[in-house]
């Protein structure tokens, strides 16, 4: 019989152990992904952090800039008129600037979420015209959006400098 050798330590941060309520699970996984992608971008070297490594033009810094815009739109009520433009960081923004802006946006979004006790209620974002989506939908969408782009970021960061893991 052939034995399989398994690594004893992966080097990745494991998924969170959250509370048992639906809100605690959703918030726990969203924060886990937020922390993962910010860490993936933090410390990435210039100018390669801006370089497109794939034909679509996707780059590591642009991914975090985009997620900042999505968080601000979803939870803070900011308007976005050009979603493709959110995938590009300004040339004057450093890696540290983009990471700090993302983390500050996440903190502000969490303040909004902290008062959301009913997952069926709309996100209380200041936007006129129509109510926001339910808190449940918003959290689920942000988990999907952040997880998708965290996967992209994993690959891009590995192509930049070989860095892997969460």
Secondary structure, DSSP 8 states (H G I E B T S, - for coil): -------S---S-------SSHHHHHHHHHHHHHHHHHHHHTT--TTGGGS--STT---HHHHHHHHHHHHHHHHH----S-GGGGGS--TT--HHHHHHHHHHHHHHHHHHHHT---TTSB-----SSS---BHHHHHHHHHHHHHHHHHHHHHHHHHHH-----
